[in-house]
Each structure stands twice: as C-alpha cells, then as structure tokens.
Amino acid sequence: MAYEPESFDLFSSDNDIEKPDESTIRKIIEAVLFTAGEPVGYSKLAEAAGISEEEAKKAAEEMAPTYIDRGIRLLCFDDGAQLCSAGEFAAQVKKALGITKTLTLSRSALEVLAIIAYNQPATRTYVEQVRGIDSGYSINQLVSRGMVEIRGRLDAPGKPNLYGTTEMFLRLFGIDSLDELPPLEVIK
C-alpha cells in the first residue's frame, strides 16, 4: 500500500484562523495605513486583520485619539481611514521634503467651497444666488481638484447637478466629518 500524506487545505476558511488580539489588530491597521499613504477602506483593513468591517472601523476610531499630540494624525471617514502628517507641521514637512508646490484656492473658490460644504447637496444656481455672481468656473475648478463632486441631479426642470464635498476636502482641512465644521455665524 502506497503512503498518502495527510491532505490539508492550504486555503482553509477564516474560521480555522485564530483571531488576533486587540493589540495586534491595532498594529496591523497602523501598518496598513502607514504603508498606503492614502485612505484605506474599512473592508480592506478588516481583511488584513482578519476581523469584521465593523470591528475595523471601531478599532480605527478608538486609535484616532491616541494620535492627537503627535506629528501624525489618524483620520477616520465614513468608509475608511488614513494616516497623515499633522497640519501644524506642514511648513517643516514641505521644507524637509523640498515641496514647493502648494494647493492654493482663490477667494471665489473658497467661497464656493464653503457654500457647498455647509449646504450640500447644492446646485450651481443656489451657489450663484448666495454669492450673487457666476460661479461655474470655481465649481469646475473644485471638481477638477477633487474637492467637490457631483452627487446626483435635482428633480427639477433641467435636472441641475447637485454638488457635495469629497473625502479629499475632509483630508485637506484635517477633519473627519462635516460635523466638525465650525458653526456658521449669522451676520445681522
């Protein structure tokens, strides 16, 4: 009788893999986010750590406050997280890395961005009514820079585009959600 080695499945189910402890899960998430350099979805973090998507999101959100007094920040978004440098050290980072190009927005683009951020989804017509001037160029500039995106169309004659801010907007302003925008002051 010929010898037959025990067969085993190299691709066993996740049920056969021991779930990592909390410390290891955090280290895995940190390593993935550090390496990525851009937002990583909770589904990918969960896959890497061998946990559920909800557990990955919870772990990232619990980790975020530990980065407050450091040179990096952990930003948590609705569908993913990202490690980035702390904004207060932008000048030093640029100097060390020889970065001379900066993202600048005109006053009109900043006005449009603020209107969209606080009133999204917003149509171009709405933005122009608030500003009192044509804003098509500024909206197109913000869309091309990835700070604003089309979120759909308004169910009205002409079906105008509805604009909203993107994750890039949140990242550039160093906030996790629109709830962190400063309150609007009413001018009397």
C-alpha positions as CSV (number, residue, x, y, z in Angstrom):
1,M,0.0,0.0,0.0
2,A,1.4,3.4,-1.0
3,Y,1.9,6.2,1.5
4,E,-0.5,9.0,1.2
5,P,0.3,12.2,3.1
6,E,-2.5,13.8,5.1
7,S,-4.3,16.2,2.9
8,F,-5.0,19.7,4.1
9,D,-6.5,22.7,2.5
10,L,-3.9,25.5,2.0
11,F,-6.8,27.9,1.6
12,S,-8.7,27.0,4.8
13,S,-11.7,29.0,5.9
14,D,-11.2,32.1,8.1
15,N,-12.9,30.1,10.9
16,D,-9.7,28.0,11.2
17,I,-7.5,31.1,11.7
18,E,-7.2,32.4,15.2
19,K,-8.5,35.9,15.6
20,P,-5.6,38.3,16.6
21,D,-5.7,40.1,19.9
22,E,-6.7,43.8,20.1
23,S,-3.1,45.0,20.3
24,T,-2.2,43.0,17.1
25,I,-5.3,44.3,15.3
26,R,-4.2,47.9,16.0
27,K,-0.7,47.2,14.8
28,I,-2.0,45.7,11.6
29,I,-4.3,48.6,10.9
30,E,-1.5,51.1,11.7
31,A,1.0,49.2,9.4
32,V,-1.5,49.1,6.5
33,L,-2.5,52.8,6.9
34,F,1.2,53.9,7.2
35,T,2.2,52.0,4.1
36,A,-0.8,53.1,2.0
37,G,-0.4,56.8,2.4
38,E,-4.0,57.3,1.3
39,P,-7.4,56.4,2.7
40,V,-7.9,52.7,3.1
41,G,-11.5,51.3,3.3
42,Y,-12.6,49.5,6.4
43,S,-13.3,46.4,4.4
44,K,-9.6,46.2,3.4
45,L,-8.5,46.8,6.9
46,A,-10.8,44.1,8.1
47,E,-9.5,41.7,5.6
48,A,-5.9,42.4,6.6
49,A,-6.6,42.0,10.3
50,G,-8.9,39.0,10.0
51,I,-11.9,40.8,11.6
52,S,-15.2,42.2,10.6
53,E,-15.6,45.6,8.9
54,E,-17.4,47.0,11.9
55,E,-14.6,45.8,14.2
56,A,-12.0,47.5,11.9
57,K,-13.9,50.8,12.0
58,K,-14.3,50.6,15.7
59,A,-10.6,49.9,16.2
60,A,-9.6,52.8,14.0
61,E,-11.9,55.2,15.7
62,E,-10.6,54.1,19.1
63,M,-7.0,54.6,17.9
64,A,-7.6,58.1,16.4
65,P,-7.4,60.0,19.8
66,T,-4.0,58.5,20.6
67,Y,-2.6,60.4,17.7
68,I,-3.8,63.9,18.8
69,D,-0.5,65.0,20.4
70,R,1.8,63.6,17.8
71,G,3.3,64.5,14.5
72,I,0.8,62.3,12.6
73,R,-3.0,62.0,12.7
74,L,-5.4,59.1,12.2
75,L,-8.4,60.4,10.2
76,C,-11.5,58.3,10.2
77,F,-14.1,58.7,7.5
78,D,-17.4,57.1,6.8
79,D,-15.9,54.3,4.7
80,G,-12.2,54.3,5.6
81,A,-9.2,55.7,7.5
82,Q,-5.9,57.4,6.7
83,L,-2.7,58.3,8.5
84,C,-1.4,61.8,7.6
85,S,1.0,64.3,9.0
86,A,-0.3,66.9,11.5
87,G,-1.2,70.1,9.8
88,E,0.7,72.3,12.2
89,F,3.9,70.8,10.9
90,A,3.1,71.4,7.2
91,A,5.9,74.0,6.7
92,Q,8.5,71.7,8.3
93,V,7.4,68.7,6.2
94,K,7.5,70.8,3.0
95,K,11.0,72.1,3.8
96,A,12.3,68.7,4.7
97,L,10.9,67.1,1.5
98,G,11.6,70.0,-0.8
99,I,8.0,70.5,-1.6
100,T,7.5,73.9,-3.3
101,K,4.1,73.5,-4.9
102,T,1.1,74.2,-2.6
103,L,-2.6,73.9,-3.2
104,T,-4.0,77.4,-3.4
105,L,-7.6,78.4,-3.9
106,S,-8.8,81.8,-5.0
107,R,-11.2,83.7,-2.7
108,S,-14.1,82.9,-5.0
109,A,-13.2,79.1,-4.9
110,L,-13.1,79.2,-1.1
111,E,-16.5,81.0,-1.0
112,V,-18.0,78.4,-3.3
113,L,-16.4,75.6,-1.3
114,A,-17.8,77.0,1.9
115,I,-21.3,77.3,0.5
116,I,-21.3,73.8,-0.8
117,A,-19.8,72.4,2.4
118,Y,-22.5,73.9,4.6
119,N,-25.4,73.5,2.3
120,Q,-24.7,70.2,0.4
121,P,-26.0,69.0,-1.8
122,A,-26.2,72.3,-3.6
123,T,-26.8,73.3,-7.2
124,R,-24.8,75.8,-9.1
125,T,-27.8,78.1,-9.2
126,Y,-28.0,78.0,-5.4
127,V,-24.3,78.9,-5.1
128,E,-24.7,81.7,-7.5
129,Q,-27.8,83.1,-5.7
130,V,-25.8,83.1,-2.4
131,R,-22.7,84.7,-4.0
132,G,-24.6,87.0,-6.4
133,I,-22.2,86.2,-9.2
134,D,-21.5,83.4,-11.8
135,S,-19.7,80.6,-10.1
136,G,-19.3,78.0,-12.8
137,Y,-15.5,78.4,-13.2
138,S,-15.0,78.0,-9.4
139,I,-17.2,74.9,-9.2
140,N,-15.4,73.3,-12.2
141,Q,-12.0,74.1,-10.6
142,L,-13.1,72.5,-7.3
143,V,-14.4,69.4,-9.2
144,S,-11.2,69.1,-11.1
145,R,-9.1,69.3,-7.9
146,G,-11.3,66.6,-6.3
147,M,-12.6,68.7,-3.5
148,V,-16.2,68.7,-4.8
149,E,-18.1,66.1,-6.7
150,I,-21.4,65.7,-8.4
151,R,-23.7,63.8,-6.1
152,G,-26.7,63.5,-8.4
153,R,-29.3,65.6,-10.1
154,L,-32.1,67.7,-8.7
155,D,-35.6,66.6,-9.7
156,A,-36.4,70.0,-11.2
157,P,-36.6,71.4,-14.8
158,G,-33.2,71.0,-16.5
159,K,-32.1,68.4,-13.9
160,P,-29.2,70.5,-12.5
161,N,-26.2,68.8,-10.9
162,L,-26.1,68.5,-7.1
163,Y,-22.6,69.2,-5.7
164,G,-21.1,67.9,-2.4
165,T,-17.7,67.8,-0.8
166,T,-15.4,64.8,-1.0
167,E,-13.1,62.9,1.3
168,M,-10.2,64.9,-0.1
169,F,-11.9,68.0,1.2
170,L,-12.1,66.5,4.7
171,R,-8.4,65.4,4.5
172,L,-7.2,68.8,3.3
173,F,-9.0,70.5,6.1
174,G,-8.0,67.9,8.6
175,I,-11.5,66.9,9.7
176,D,-13.2,63.5,10.0
177,S,-16.7,64.6,9.1
178,L,-18.7,67.7,8.2
179,D,-20.0,67.8,11.8
180,E,-16.5,69.2,12.7
181,L,-17.0,72.3,10.5
182,P,-17.2,75.4,12.7
183,P,-20.6,76.8,13.3
184,L,-21.9,79.5,10.9
185,E,-22.2,83.0,12.3
186,V,-25.2,84.9,11.3
187,I,-24.4,88.4,10.1
188,K,-27.0,90.9,11.2
